[in-house]
Amino acid sequence: MPAAIRNALRAGTVLFLFALIGTAILAFTHGRTEPLISRSQQAEKLALINQVLPASFYDNDLLASRQDLPPDDLLGTRKPSALWIARRGSQVTAVVLEAIAPDGYAGDIALLIGIGIDGTVTGVRVTAHRETPGLGDYIERTKSAWIDQFTGKSLAHPEPRRWKVAKDGGAFDARAGATITPRAVVKAVRNTLDYFARHRAAFVAGPAVKEN
């Protein structure tokens, strides 16, 4: 066999062995780190949910209660979204819903909304948006406490005609010069409360909900 071919085969064998060893190392590392990453992601998700639903509301494995909901106009969703059902003992106490405010100034505003079984908001957080920094981004809890004004509200409180920003004669504050964004959020929260009211009976029938 010519020396050139032997050298080429030898080089190819060495490269193959390096590739094989590298793949094995990556597989081993992935196997060791994936559970850690998964636990970290789960912890982050639970921490976020606990911002809209106090831990005192539930004693079940909240993350395991996750369900997929089909797209719905009231939720503003165009693809499946998530629902978590909170229980204390056998009683359903609250739900947490993902929703979208589709008419933000810069597009979709993703929301996480906690609602007690009595229809009262337990908390709202913005999870994603593209609003203008320093202008419309005050909807973020890290930027201001504006989002906290939804806590304790329901379809009847304030009365329906006052589910608007103050500039439009409503009950919700908004900063001058940046009202499109809060209008979108107010509307989305109210629509989500309406969605909850329409599906409350199904949520209360907690035992029928399959937990993964």
Buried (B, 14 or more C-beta within 10 A) or exposed (E): EEEEEEEEEEEEEEEEEEEEEEEEEEEEEEEEEEEEEEEEEEEEBBEBBBBBBEEEBBEBEBBEBBBEBEEBEBBBBEEEBBBBBBBEEEEBBBBBBBBBBBBBBBBBBBBBBBBBBEBBBBBBBBEEBEBEEEEBBBBBBEBEEBBEBBEEBBBEEBEEEEBBBEBEEBBBEBBEEBBBBBBBBBBBBBBBBBBBBEBBEEBEEBEEBEBE
